[in-house]
Amino acid sequence: MTTLADFDGHEALMAGIAAADLGRLLVAVAGPPGAGKSSFAESLTQALNSAVTNSAAVIPMDGFHYDDAVLETRRLLGRKGAPATFDFGGLRHMLLRLRASDEAEVAVPVFDRVLEISRAGALIVPASARVLVVEGNYLLLNQEPWRSLRPLFDITVMVRESRSCIEARLLRRWLSYGFNEAEAQMKVHVNDLPNADLVLENSIEPDFGVISNAGLS
């Protein structure tokens, strides 16, 4: 089981969250695919909820994937996961709702990796969740329109990893989903690694950086 201790640099981040004197805190956890950001976001949220029950929630950016039918029409299905394959406007409006913190609860979509679709209203974020850990590849992307998200976050984090480790993890991921070696290599090199390179080379400098010290998939 992955825990916060599996990530170097988490101590400074936890201190920064504890010192933040805000009613609701939005923490952006960005990073390339395969870097371990989903594991880190979950571990961070678990640690916060262990300290104060129901005080934190994970908000996954992946819930704003366009449906495959939309991507097929736009000839983007082969690049699913690239910036243009997300409903940026929907994501931004959801973050604005969460920042306002004036509703008893907010329903958030979640991407189902088994069904390969986004499930609307699959996650309910209550007003009691003070720290919202928003997780996704492009939250700190220094390109329009993505750079307009930066002012919505109180704290930003980049989960870092070497490109070689990212490549190995992504390959293992696709193989675990039942793809053969050739299919997995195609997905990694045609789609995943270009997306990873974009994040690694074109992201806004974060407030905190962390890196996994365990073999995360």
N, CA, C and O of each residue as an XYZ file, in Angstrom:
868
protein
N       0.841     -1.205      0.000
C       0.000      0.000      0.000
C       0.872      1.249      0.000
O       1.786      1.379      0.815
N       0.586      2.155     -0.910
C       1.350      3.399     -1.005
C       0.933      4.366      0.094
O      -0.257      4.547      0.352
N       1.919      4.987      0.742
C       1.633      6.003      1.759
C       2.415      7.263      1.432
O       3.250      7.276      0.527
N       2.138      8.307      2.170
C       2.817      9.583      1.947
C       4.320      9.449      2.159
O       5.098     10.175      1.540
N       4.734      8.533      3.024
C       6.160      8.333      3.288
C       6.911      7.817      2.072
O       8.141      7.848      2.046
N       6.181      7.340      1.058
C       6.816      6.850     -0.164
C       7.208      7.976     -1.114
O       7.708      7.713     -2.208
N       6.988      9.218     -0.713
C       7.289     10.362     -1.570
C       8.222     11.341     -0.853
O       7.870     11.913      0.179
N       9.409     11.519     -1.418
C      10.344     12.486     -0.863
C       9.838     13.903     -1.127
O       9.387     14.218     -2.228
N       9.919     14.751     -0.104
C       9.491     16.133     -0.242
C       8.105     16.409      0.309
O       7.642     17.550      0.275
N       7.430     15.378      0.819
C       6.062     15.590      1.293
C       6.002     16.386      2.592
O       4.991     17.022      2.889
N       7.088     16.351      3.367
C       7.056     17.037      4.662
C       6.854     18.540      4.505
O       6.060     19.141      5.228
N       7.570     19.144      3.563
C       7.441     20.591      3.348
C       6.036     20.948      2.876
O       5.480     21.972      3.273
N       5.472     20.100      2.028
C       4.112     20.338      1.549
C       3.119     20.269      2.695
O       2.254     21.138      2.807
N       3.221     19.262      3.544
C       2.302     19.139      4.672
C       2.396     20.336      5.604
O       1.390     20.793      6.148
N       3.616     20.840      5.785
C       3.792     22.027      6.615
C       3.131     23.239      5.963
O       2.532     24.067      6.649
N       3.241     23.344      4.639
C       2.616     24.448      3.918
C       1.106     24.406      4.008
O       0.462     25.445      4.147
N       0.528     23.202      3.928
C      -0.920     23.059      4.060
C      -1.368     23.426      5.464
O      -2.372     24.115      5.642
N      -0.626     22.966      6.458
C      -0.978     23.258      7.852
C      -0.911     24.747      8.155
O      -1.679     25.257      8.971
N       0.021     25.451      7.487
C       0.202     26.877      7.758
C      -0.791     27.757      7.013
O      -0.944     28.933      7.343
N      -1.466     27.203      6.012
C      -2.387     27.999      5.196
C      -3.628     28.351      6.014
O      -4.327     27.465      6.507
N      -3.889     29.620      6.151
C      -5.009     30.105      6.962
C      -6.163     30.493      6.046
O      -6.482     31.672      5.889
N      -6.787     29.477      5.441
C      -7.887     29.708      4.503
C      -9.045     28.778      4.834
O      -8.847     27.687      5.368
N     -10.243     29.216      4.514
C     -11.406     28.393      4.773
C     -11.404     27.135      3.929
O     -11.663     26.040      4.429
N     -11.108     27.294      2.640
C     -10.980     26.140      1.749
C      -9.696     26.280      0.961
O      -9.366     27.366      0.485
N      -8.975     25.189      0.824
C      -7.661     25.192      0.189
C      -7.692     24.291     -1.032
O      -8.040     23.115     -0.926
N      -7.334     24.829     -2.189
C      -7.227     24.029     -3.402
C      -5.754     23.762     -3.686
O      -4.977     24.692     -3.901
N      -5.377     22.487     -3.686
C      -4.001     22.067     -3.908
C      -3.929     21.365     -5.259
O      -4.561     20.327     -5.454
N      -3.170     21.922     -6.182
C      -2.992     21.303     -7.500
C      -1.840     20.313     -7.440
O      -0.729     20.670     -7.051
N      -2.101     19.080     -7.822
C      -1.059     18.051     -7.928
C      -0.929     17.696     -9.408
O      -1.754     16.963     -9.954
N       0.101     18.217    -10.042
C       0.329     18.001    -11.472
C       1.511     17.063    -11.672
O       2.241     16.742    -10.734
N       1.680     16.633    -12.913
C       2.802     15.771    -13.243
C       2.511     14.996    -14.501
O       1.353     14.880    -14.901
N       3.530     14.466    -15.132
C       3.334     13.682    -16.356
C       2.656     12.353    -16.068
O       2.696     11.874    -14.935
N       2.031     11.749    -17.079
C       1.479     10.410    -16.880
C       2.586      9.439    -16.480
O       3.679      9.461    -17.046
N       2.292      8.594    -15.508
C       3.267      7.615    -15.060
C       4.199      8.090    -13.970
O       5.060      7.331    -13.526
N       4.050      9.332    -13.525
C       4.952      9.853    -12.489
C       4.531      9.452    -11.087
O       5.333      9.537    -10.157
N       3.289      9.017    -10.915
C       2.800      8.632     -9.593
C       1.915      9.662     -8.939
O       1.695      9.598     -7.729
N       1.393     10.622     -9.707
C       0.619     11.718     -9.099
C      -0.710     11.250     -8.513
O      -1.147     11.773     -7.488
N      -1.364     10.266     -9.151
C      -2.619      9.763     -8.594
C      -2.368      9.090     -7.246
O      -3.127      9.285     -6.296
N      -1.307      8.303     -7.171
C      -0.947      7.652     -5.905
C      -0.605      8.689     -4.848
O      -0.983      8.552     -3.684
N       0.117      9.733     -5.263
C       0.477     10.775     -4.302
C      -0.760     11.525     -3.824
O      -0.902     11.777     -2.627
N      -1.653     11.883     -4.735
C      -2.853     12.619     -4.353
C      -3.700     11.814     -3.371
O      -4.217     12.355     -2.393
N      -3.835     10.524     -3.640
C      -4.606      9.663     -2.737
C      -3.916      9.558     -1.370
O      -4.572      9.615     -0.330
N      -2.599      9.407     -1.386
C      -1.855      9.285     -0.130
C      -1.927     10.569      0.686
O      -2.078     10.532      1.907
N      -1.816     11.707      0.002
C      -1.917     12.993      0.690
C      -3.288     13.153      1.324
O      -3.399     13.582      2.472
N      -4.324     12.812      0.586
C      -5.690     12.944      1.099
C      -5.923     12.019      2.283
O      -6.551     12.409      3.267
N      -5.421     10.795      2.189
C      -5.564      9.852      3.299
C      -4.869     10.370      4.552
O      -5.400     10.247      5.656
N      -3.682     10.950      4.384
C      -2.953     11.484      5.535
C      -3.705     12.645      6.176
O      -3.768     12.747      7.401
N      -4.270     13.513      5.354
C      -5.028     14.653      5.875
C      -6.296     14.192      6.592
O      -6.657     14.732      7.637
N      -6.971     13.189      6.023
C      -8.188     12.684      6.654
C      -7.897     11.881      7.913
O      -8.748     11.783      8.797
N      -6.697     11.303      8.001
C      -6.307     10.605      9.227
C      -6.116     11.597     10.369
O      -6.384     11.288     11.530
N      -5.648     12.796     10.019
C      -5.450     13.834     11.032
C      -6.773     14.481     11.427
O      -7.042     14.692     12.610
N      -7.597     14.795     10.425
C      -8.913     15.395     10.669
C      -9.910     14.705      9.746
O      -9.825     14.848      8.526
N     -10.845     13.965     10.310
C     -11.784     13.164      9.529
C     -12.584     14.014      8.542
O     -13.096     15.078      8.889
N     -12.680     13.522      7.304
C     -13.474     14.157      6.240
C     -13.031     15.588      5.918
O     -13.834     16.415      5.488
N     -11.752     15.861      6.132
C     -11.269     17.227      5.888
C     -10.695     17.418      4.497
O     -10.400     18.548      4.110
N     -10.527     16.335      3.726
C      -9.879     16.441      2.419
C     -10.552     15.518      1.414
O     -11.159     14.511      1.778
N     -10.431     15.884      0.133
C     -10.989     15.059     -0.947
C     -10.124     15.216     -2.180
O      -9.529     16.271     -2.402
N     -10.055     14.157     -2.988
C      -9.331     14.197     -4.255
C     -10.308     14.578     -5.369
O     -11.413     14.040     -5.448
N      -9.890     15.509     -6.224
C     -10.679     15.912     -7.389
C      -9.859     15.541     -8.627
O      -8.891     16.235     -8.940
N     -10.216     14.469     -9.339
C      -9.424     14.051    -10.502
C      -9.799     14.810    -11.773
O     -10.971     14.869    -12.145
N      -8.805     15.384    -12.431
C      -9.028     16.084    -13.698
C      -9.547     15.144    -14.781
O     -10.242     15.580    -15.698
N      -9.215     13.853    -14.683
C      -9.576     12.890    -15.713
C     -11.076     12.765    -15.910
O     -11.517     12.283    -16.953
N     -11.874     13.189    -14.931
C     -13.315     13.153    -15.081
C     -13.820     14.035    -16.201
O     -14.971     13.916    -16.619
N     -12.957     14.930    -16.694
C     -13.354     15.857    -17.744
C     -12.856     15.438    -19.127
O     -12.775     16.262    -20.038
N     -12.526     14.158    -19.279
C     -12.268     13.600    -20.603
C     -13.503     13.779    -21.483
O     -14.626     13.557    -21.031
N     -13.301     14.174    -22.721
C     -14.397     14.103    -23.686
C     -14.722     12.631    -23.952
O     -13.847     11.769    -23.877
N     -15.989     12.358    -24.264
C     -16.408     11.011    -24.611
C     -15.724     10.565    -25.908
O     -15.374     11.386    -26.756
N     -15.541      9.244    -26.039
C     -14.884      8.707    -27.238
C     -15.610      9.105    -28.517
O     -14.973      9.308    -29.551
N     -16.934      9.220    -28.459
C     -17.692      9.606    -29.658
C     -17.318     11.020    -30.100
O     -17.223     11.300    -31.296
N     -17.108     11.903    -29.132
C     -16.684     13.269    -29.446
C     -15.274     13.257    -30.023
O     -14.993     13.938    -31.009
N     -14.396     12.484    -29.408
C     -13.012     12.410    -29.878
C     -12.929     11.795    -31.269
O     -12.107     12.210    -32.086
N     -13.767     10.821    -31.535
C     -13.796     10.205    -32.855
C     -14.203     11.236    -33.910
O     -13.602     11.309    -34.981
N     -15.221     12.023    -33.598
C     -15.684     13.058    -34.526
C     -14.590     14.088    -34.797
O     -14.446     14.582    -35.915
N     -13.829     14.400    -33.760
C     -12.768     15.398    -33.878
C     -11.426     14.803    -34.303
O     -10.417     15.505    -34.367
N     -11.428     13.510    -34.590
C     -10.215     12.805    -35.004
C      -9.102     12.898    -33.953
O      -7.926     13.069    -34.275
N      -9.510     12.782    -32.705
C      -8.572     12.876    -31.586
C      -8.542     11.613    -30.728
O      -7.874     11.582    -29.694
N      -9.258     10.576    -31.149
C      -9.341      9.393    -30.300
C      -7.968      8.774    -30.058
O      -7.693      8.284    -28.962
N      -7.113      8.792    -31.063
C      -5.772      8.245    -30.907
C      -4.878      9.051    -29.994
O      -3.812      8.585    -29.593
N      -5.309     10.272    -29.659
C      -4.526     11.130    -28.758
C      -5.240     11.350    -27.428
O      -4.981     12.330    -26.730
N      -6.136     10.437    -27.086
C      -6.875     10.559    -25.829
C      -5.912     10.713    -24.660
O      -5.015      9.895    -24.459
N      -6.117     11.771    -23.901
C      -5.203     12.098    -22.809
C      -4.375     13.326    -23.089
O      -3.749     13.865    -22.176
N      -4.352     13.793    -24.346
C      -3.678     15.047    -24.693
C      -4.550     16.221    -24.254
O      -5.748     16.037    -24.035
N      -3.989     17.413    -24.119
C      -4.764     18.551    -23.614
C      -6.070     18.801    -24.353
O      -7.080     19.121    -23.725
N      -6.070     18.661    -25.663
C      -7.271     18.972    -26.452
C      -8.394     17.968    -26.252
O      -9.504     18.194    -26.733
N      -8.140     16.866    -25.555
C      -9.163     15.841    -25.366
C      -9.912     15.995    -24.052
O     -10.663     15.104    -23.654
N      -9.709     17.129    -23.373
C     -10.397     17.413    -22.114
C     -11.346     18.601    -22.265
O     -11.105     19.511    -23.057
N     -12.428     18.571    -21.489
C     -13.365     19.683    -21.417
C     -12.795     20.718    -20.446
O     -13.136     20.739    -19.263
N     -11.919     21.574    -20.974
C     -11.256     22.556    -20.124
C     -12.262     23.482    -19.446
O     -12.147     23.763    -18.253
N     -13.246     23.954    -20.210
C     -14.239     24.872    -19.648
C     -15.006     24.266    -18.497
O     -15.261     24.926    -17.490
N     -15.380     22.988    -18.651
C     -16.078     22.305    -17.568
C     -15.221     22.185    -16.321
O     -15.705     22.379    -15.206
N     -13.946     21.866    -16.510
C     -13.015     21.773    -15.388
C     -12.875     23.110    -14.678
O     -12.932     23.175    -13.450
N     -12.693     24.162    -15.439
C     -12.496     25.487    -14.837
C     -13.737     25.922    -14.049
O     -13.615     26.444    -12.941
N     -14.909     25.712    -14.607
C     -16.131     26.107    -13.904
C     -16.323     25.291    -12.630
O     -16.794     25.819    -11.623
N     -15.962     24.003    -12.665
C     -16.060     23.210    -11.458
C     -15.128     23.733    -10.378
O     -15.509     23.810     -9.210
N     -13.890     24.098    -10.766
C     -12.943     24.643     -9.791
C     -13.454     25.946     -9.193
O     -13.262     26.201     -8.004
N     -14.100     26.771    -10.007
C     -14.678     28.015     -9.493
C     -15.783     27.727     -8.479
O     -15.883     28.406     -7.457
N     -16.607     26.730     -8.760
C     -17.651     26.341     -7.803
C     -17.038     25.866     -6.496
O     -17.499     26.234     -5.415
N     -16.002     25.051     -6.599
C     -15.365     24.523     -5.402
C     -14.684     25.624     -4.604
O     -14.716     25.611     -3.374
N     -14.073     26.571     -5.289
C     -13.430     27.693     -4.600
C     -14.446     28.544     -3.863
O     -14.182     29.010     -2.755
N     -15.607     28.748     -4.470
C     -16.637     29.583     -3.852
C     -17.106     29.001     -2.526
O     -17.425     29.744     -1.598
N     -17.150     27.672     -2.434
C     -17.501     26.970     -1.202
C     -18.807     27.498     -0.595
O     -18.904     27.698      0.616
N     -19.797     27.718     -1.447
C     -21.074     28.242     -0.970
C     -22.228     27.271     -1.218
O     -23.393     27.669     -1.221
N     -21.894     25.987     -1.426
C     -22.898     24.951     -1.617
C     -22.668     23.841     -0.607
O     -21.540     23.606     -0.174
N     -23.733     23.165     -0.237
C     -23.606     22.066      0.726
C     -22.764     20.936      0.164
O     -22.048     20.258      0.901
N     -22.851     20.733     -1.159
C     -22.058     19.710     -1.808
C     -21.954     20.011     -3.293
O     -22.793     20.710     -3.861
N     -20.915     19.473     -3.911
C     -20.710     19.623     -5.352
C     -20.463     18.236     -5.936
O     -19.624     17.488     -5.435
N     -21.198     17.891     -7.001
C     -21.016     16.610     -7.684
C     -19.936     16.748     -8.745
O     -19.968     17.678     -9.550
N     -18.979     15.824     -8.749
C     -17.820     15.881     -9.632
C     -17.772     14.610    -10.492
O     -18.001     13.515     -9.979
N     -17.481     14.741    -11.779
C     -17.363     13.541    -12.626
C     -16.063     12.789    -12.359
O     -15.054     13.380    -11.973
N     -16.106     11.492    -12.571
C     -14.939     10.627    -12.357
C     -14.763      9.741    -13.585
O     -15.731      9.191    -14.109
N     -13.525      9.609    -14.036
C     -13.240      8.772    -15.205
C     -13.138      7.311    -14.788
O     -12.391      6.967    -13.872
N     -13.893      6.459    -15.465
C     -13.897      5.026    -15.209
C     -12.946      4.358    -16.202
O     -13.259      4.279    -17.390
N     -11.808      3.883    -15.743
C     -10.801      3.315    -16.636
C     -11.214      1.955    -17.193
O     -10.705      1.537    -18.233
N     -12.115      1.268    -16.527
C     -12.593     -0.011    -17.040
C     -13.546      0.218    -18.215
O     -13.451     -0.447    -19.247
N     -14.460      1.165    -18.040
C     -15.439      1.469    -19.083
C     -14.915      2.481    -20.100
O     -15.494      2.632    -21.176
N     -13.823      3.174    -19.767
C     -13.244      4.213    -20.629
C     -14.215      5.356    -20.895
O     -14.264      5.903    -21.996
N     -14.991      5.708    -19.861
C     -15.897      6.845    -19.960
C     -15.883      7.624    -18.650
O     -15.482      7.100    -17.611
N     -16.324      8.881    -18.708
C     -16.486      9.690    -17.510
C     -17.895      9.505    -16.964
O     -18.871      9.565    -17.711
N     -17.994      9.282    -15.665
C     -19.279      9.082    -15.001
C     -19.666     10.364    -14.282
O     -19.030     10.760    -13.305
N     -20.720     11.009    -14.780
C     -21.159     12.282    -14.201
C     -21.685     12.081    -12.785
O     -22.379     11.103    -12.506
N     -21.353     13.009    -11.896
C     -21.866     12.962    -10.537
C     -21.395     11.765     -9.743
O     -22.080     11.350     -8.808
N     -20.252     11.195    -10.080
C     -19.772      9.981     -9.411
C     -19.093     10.277     -8.074
O     -18.903      9.367     -7.268
N     -18.732     11.514     -7.832
C     -18.061     11.898     -6.590
C     -18.760     13.114     -5.993
O     -18.957     14.119     -6.676
N     -19.134     13.024     -4.724
C     -19.779     14.136     -4.029
C     -18.766     14.767     -3.074
O     -18.235     14.101     -2.186
N     -18.508     16.059     -3.270
C     -17.570     16.788     -2.415
C     -18.377     17.631     -1.423
O     -19.039     18.586     -1.829
N     -18.331     17.298     -0.146
C     -19.113     18.048      0.841
C     -18.424     19.345      1.249
O     -17.221     19.513      1.050
N     -19.194     20.248      1.815
C     -18.645     21.523      2.279
C     -17.609     21.321      3.374
O     -16.753     22.181      3.584
N     -17.677     20.189      4.077
C     -16.738     19.934      5.176
C     -15.320     19.675      4.695
O     -14.380     19.757      5.486
N     -15.145     19.364      3.410
C     -13.805     19.087      2.882
C     -13.054     20.403      2.716
O     -13.290     21.146      1.763
N     -12.156     20.684      3.642
C     -11.423     21.957      3.613
C     -10.320     21.952      2.572
O     -10.094     22.960      1.902
N      -9.626     20.820      2.429
C      -8.512     20.715      1.486
C      -8.945     19.866      0.297
O      -9.294     18.696      0.455
N      -8.922     20.458     -0.891
C      -9.276     19.738     -2.104
C      -8.011     19.513     -2.916
O      -7.371     20.463     -3.368
N      -7.662     18.258     -3.092
C      -6.453     17.885     -3.813
C      -6.846     17.616     -5.267
O      -7.377     16.554     -5.590
N      -6.581     18.586     -6.132
C      -6.953     18.488     -7.541
C      -5.781     17.869     -8.284
O      -4.665     18.387     -8.244
N      -6.042     16.747     -8.969
C      -4.950     15.957     -9.555
C      -5.121     15.839    -11.068
O      -6.199     15.492    -11.551
N      -4.045     16.129    -11.820
C      -4.118     15.983    -13.261
C      -2.840     16.404    -13.959
O      -2.039     17.161    -13.411
N      -2.657     15.906    -15.175
C      -1.425     16.172    -15.925
C      -1.182     17.647    -16.174
O      -0.059     18.125    -16.010
N      -2.222     18.379    -16.569
C      -2.026     19.693    -17.192
C      -2.419     20.880    -16.315
O      -2.591     21.991    -16.816
N      -2.560     20.654    -15.030
C      -3.008     21.720    -14.143
C      -2.033     22.894    -14.099
O      -2.436     24.022    -13.816
N      -0.753     22.635    -14.376
C       0.254     23.702    -14.375
C       0.833     23.937    -15.766
O       1.898     24.539    -15.901
N       0.144     23.469    -16.790
C       0.648     23.639    -18.148
C       0.717     25.121    -18.507
O      -0.258     25.857    -18.350
N       1.877     25.544    -18.991
C       2.097     26.964    -19.297
C       1.708     27.266    -20.741
O       2.501     27.792    -21.522
N       0.475     26.923    -21.070
C      -0.096     27.186    -22.387
C      -1.544     27.599    -22.214
O      -2.198     27.214    -21.245
N      -2.049     28.396    -23.173
C      -3.466     28.741    -23.134
C      -4.299     27.545    -23.571
O      -3.887     26.794    -24.455
N      -5.472     27.357    -22.959
C      -6.049     28.155    -21.871
C      -5.639     27.679    -20.481
O      -6.086     28.235    -19.478
N      -4.789     26.652    -20.418
C      -4.503     25.988    -19.150
C      -3.849     26.892    -18.119
O      -4.088     26.737    -16.921
N      -3.025     27.837    -18.568
C      -2.334     28.685    -17.584
C      -3.304     29.548    -16.775
O      -2.944     30.058    -15.714
N      -4.535     29.714    -17.272
C      -5.510     30.504    -16.524
C      -6.007     29.782    -15.275
O      -6.700     30.385    -14.456
N      -5.667     28.503    -15.110
C      -6.049     27.765    -13.900
C      -5.186     28.140    -12.705
O      -5.629     28.023    -11.562
N      -3.956     28.591    -12.954
C      -3.005     28.802    -11.857
C      -3.560     29.667    -10.733
O      -3.372     29.310     -9.570
N      -4.243     30.800    -11.013
C      -4.750     31.622     -9.904
C      -5.824     30.936     -9.057
O      -6.149     31.416     -7.971
N      -6.372     29.832     -9.533
C      -7.423     29.149     -8.782
C      -6.863     28.250     -7.684
O      -7.607     27.782     -6.822
N      -5.554     28.008     -7.713
C      -4.929     27.114     -6.743
C      -4.173     27.901     -5.679
O      -3.488     28.881     -5.972
N      -4.315     27.448     -4.442
C      -3.599     28.079     -3.325
C      -2.191     27.515     -3.176
O      -1.267     28.231     -2.792
N      -2.035     26.248     -3.477
C      -0.748     25.561     -3.386
C      -0.602     24.674     -4.626
O      -1.554     24.015     -5.043
N       0.594     24.667     -5.205
C       0.824     23.830     -6.387
C       1.964     22.848     -6.125
O       2.950     23.175     -5.463
N       1.804     21.646     -6.658
C       2.772     20.561     -6.454
C       3.051     19.910     -7.810
O       2.137     19.703     -8.608
N       4.307     19.593     -8.057
C       4.672     18.806     -9.230
C       5.276     17.489     -8.764
O       6.257     17.478     -8.020
N       4.692     16.387     -9.199
C       5.251     15.062     -8.921
C       6.248     14.758    -10.025
O       5.873     14.609    -11.187
N       7.499     14.666     -9.664
C       8.580     14.531    -10.640
C       9.046     13.076    -10.730
O       8.938     12.311     -9.771
N       9.562     12.717    -11.895
C      10.147     11.395    -12.101
C      10.971     11.442    -13.372
O      10.714     12.265    -14.251
N      11.961     10.564    -13.477
C      12.774     10.519    -14.684
C      11.948      9.994    -15.849
O      10.989      9.246    -15.659
N      12.330     10.395    -17.053
C      11.594      9.957    -18.235
C      11.692      8.448    -18.421
O      10.728      7.812    -18.848
N      12.837      7.874    -18.108
C      13.000      6.427    -18.272
C      12.089      5.657    -17.324
O      11.525      4.629    -17.699
N      11.948      6.146    -16.115
C      11.068      5.494    -15.146
C       9.608      5.643    -15.570
O       8.812      4.714    -15.438
N       9.268      6.836    -16.083
C       7.910      7.074    -16.579
C       7.589      6.096    -17.701
O       6.515      5.495    -17.714
N       8.514      5.934    -18.641
C       8.300      5.026    -19.764
C       8.062      3.596    -19.286
O       7.158      2.914    -19.769
N       8.877      3.149    -18.339
C       8.746      1.787    -17.830
C       7.411      1.593    -17.115
O       6.767      0.555    -17.272
N       7.001      2.577    -16.340
C       5.728      2.462    -15.618
C       4.547      2.444    -16.577
O       3.612      1.662    -16.403
N       4.590      3.303    -17.584
C       3.492      3.357    -18.550
C       3.375      2.039    -19.309
O       2.270      1.558    -19.560
N       4.501      1.466    -19.671
C       4.475      0.177    -20.371
C       3.855     -0.902    -19.484
O       3.018     -1.680    -19.943
N       4.265     -0.948    -18.217
C       3.687     -1.923    -17.298
C       2.184     -1.703    -17.138
O       1.417     -2.659    -17.024
N       1.774     -0.441    -17.130
C       0.352     -0.119    -16.965
C      -0.471     -0.715    -18.097
O      -1.487     -1.364    -17.850
N      -0.034     -0.497    -19.356
C      -0.809     -0.990    -20.489
C      -0.787     -2.508    -20.562
O      -1.785     -3.124    -20.935
N       0.332     -3.114    -20.214
C       0.398     -4.570    -20.189
C      -0.563     -5.136    -19.142
O      -1.175     -6.183    -19.353
N      -0.689     -4.439    -18.020
C      -1.599     -4.897    -16.964
C      -3.053     -4.798    -17.384
O      -3.906     -5.488    -16.826
N      -3.353     -3.938    -18.374
C      -4.715     -3.800    -18.892
C      -5.033     -4.840    -19.964
O      -6.133     -4.835    -20.517
N      -4.082     -5.736    -20.266
C      -4.338     -6.810    -21.197
C      -3.830     -6.584    -22.611
O      -4.057     -7.419    -23.486
N      -3.141     -5.461    -22.855
C      -2.578     -5.220    -24.180
C      -1.303     -6.048    -24.349
O      -0.580     -6.301    -23.386
N      -1.040     -6.470    -25.605
C       0.197     -7.200    -25.835
C       1.367     -6.215    -25.924
O       1.166     -5.001    -25.890
N       2.568     -6.738    -26.038
C       3.765     -5.888    -26.007
C       3.748     -4.830    -27.105
O       4.046     -3.665    -26.841
N       3.403     -5.217    -28.334
C       3.402     -4.265    -29.452
C       2.354     -3.172    -29.250
O       2.615     -1.998    -29.514
N       1.168     -3.561    -28.780
C       0.095     -2.586    -28.538
C       0.485     -1.623    -27.422
O       0.253     -0.418    -27.519
N       1.080     -2.166    -26.361
C       1.487     -1.324    -25.234
C       2.576     -0.346    -25.653
O       2.536      0.825    -25.275
N       3.541     -0.813    -26.424
C       4.608      0.064    -26.898
C       4.034      1.197    -27.765
O       4.482      2.340    -27.679
N       3.049      0.867    -28.591
C       2.419      1.872    -29.444
C       1.741      2.949    -28.605
O       1.905      4.140    -28.870
N       0.989      2.540    -27.605
C       0.289      3.499    -26.758
C       1.268      4.398    -26.014
O       1.044      5.601    -25.878
N       2.347      3.804    -25.537
C       3.331      4.588    -24.769
C       4.047      5.595    -25.661
O       4.167      6.764    -25.296
N       4.524      5.157    -26.825
C       5.389      6.011    -27.634
C       4.629      6.971    -28.549
O       5.140      8.037    -28.890
N       3.419      6.601    -28.945
C       2.644      7.467    -29.833
C       1.853      8.508    -29.054
O       1.645      9.622    -29.534
N       1.412      8.147    -27.855
C       0.530      9.054    -27.115
C       1.080      9.472    -25.751
O       1.223     10.664    -25.478
N       1.391      8.490    -24.892
C       1.732      8.816    -23.505
C       3.011      9.635    -23.362
O       3.021     10.646    -22.659
N       4.073      9.217    -24.013
C       5.343      9.931    -23.849
C       5.305     11.344    -24.435
O       5.881     12.246    -23.827
N       4.654     11.590    -25.590
C       4.504     12.979    -26.029
C       3.763     13.837    -24.998
O       4.108     15.000    -24.791
N       2.741     13.257    -24.351
C       2.030     13.997    -23.303
C       2.937     14.251    -22.099
O       2.917     15.330    -21.507
N       3.728     13.242    -21.749
C       4.659     13.395    -20.626
C       5.702     14.468    -20.919
O       6.011     15.293    -20.059
N       6.242     14.454    -22.134
C       7.244     15.453    -22.509
C       6.666     16.864    -22.459
O       7.350     17.807    -22.060
N       5.409     17.005    -22.866
C       4.758     18.318    -22.813
C       4.698     18.834    -21.379
O       4.988     20.004    -21.126
N       4.328     17.978    -20.455
C       4.253     18.378    -19.052
C       5.637     18.686    -18.496
O       5.823     19.683    -17.798
N       6.603     17.836    -18.803
C       7.958     18.019    -18.275
C       8.612     19.296    -18.788
O       9.391     19.924    -18.072
N       8.305     19.682    -20.013
C       8.998     20.795    -20.650
C       8.219     22.111    -20.625
O       8.788     23.169    -20.894
N       6.906     22.058    -20.302
C       6.092     23.274    -20.440
C       5.154     23.491    -19.267
O       3.990     23.840    -19.463
N       5.640     23.291    -18.060
C       4.816     23.510    -16.874
C       5.335     24.690    -16.067
O       6.534     24.964    -16.029
N       4.400     25.381    -15.425
C       4.736     26.489    -14.530
C       5.460     25.934    -13.303
O       5.112     24.859    -12.814
N       6.444     26.644    -12.815
C       7.198     26.206    -11.633
C       6.262     26.078    -10.434
O       5.552     27.027    -10.102
N       6.255     24.911     -9.779
C       5.334     24.692     -8.657
C       5.875     25.257     -7.348
O       7.044     25.632     -7.245
N       5.001     25.308     -6.359
C       5.424     25.696     -5.019
C       6.239     24.584     -4.358
O       7.180     24.854     -3.612
N       5.873     23.344     -4.634
C       6.527     22.190     -4.028
C       6.749     21.115     -5.084
O       5.954     20.962     -6.011
N       7.841     20.376     -4.928
C       8.108     19.240     -5.791
C       8.279     17.992     -4.956
O       8.907     18.032     -3.898
N       7.722     16.871     -5.423
C       7.891     15.600     -4.730
C       8.270     14.525     -5.735
O       8.008     14.667     -6.929
N       8.872     13.473     -5.266
C       9.269     12.374     -6.138
C       9.093     11.069     -5.366
O       9.387     11.002     -4.172
N       8.616     10.043     -6.047
C       8.377      8.775     -5.363
C       9.706      8.089     -5.074
O      10.643      8.162     -5.869
N       9.773      7.422     -3.926
C      10.974      6.643     -3.598
C      10.645      5.163     -3.532
O      11.412      4.361     -2.999
N       9.467      4.809     -4.096
C       9.042      3.404     -4.139
C       8.663      3.060     -5.573
O       8.402      3.951     -6.381
N       8.632      1.798     -5.882
C       8.298      1.370     -7.242
C       6.811      1.408     -7.506
O       6.134      0.386     -7.394
N       6.295      2.572     -7.854
C       4.863      2.727     -8.102
C       4.547      2.385     -9.547
O       5.347      2.658    -10.442
N       3.403      1.799     -9.775
C       2.962      1.477    -11.124
C       2.104      2.589    -11.682
O       1.636      2.498    -12.817
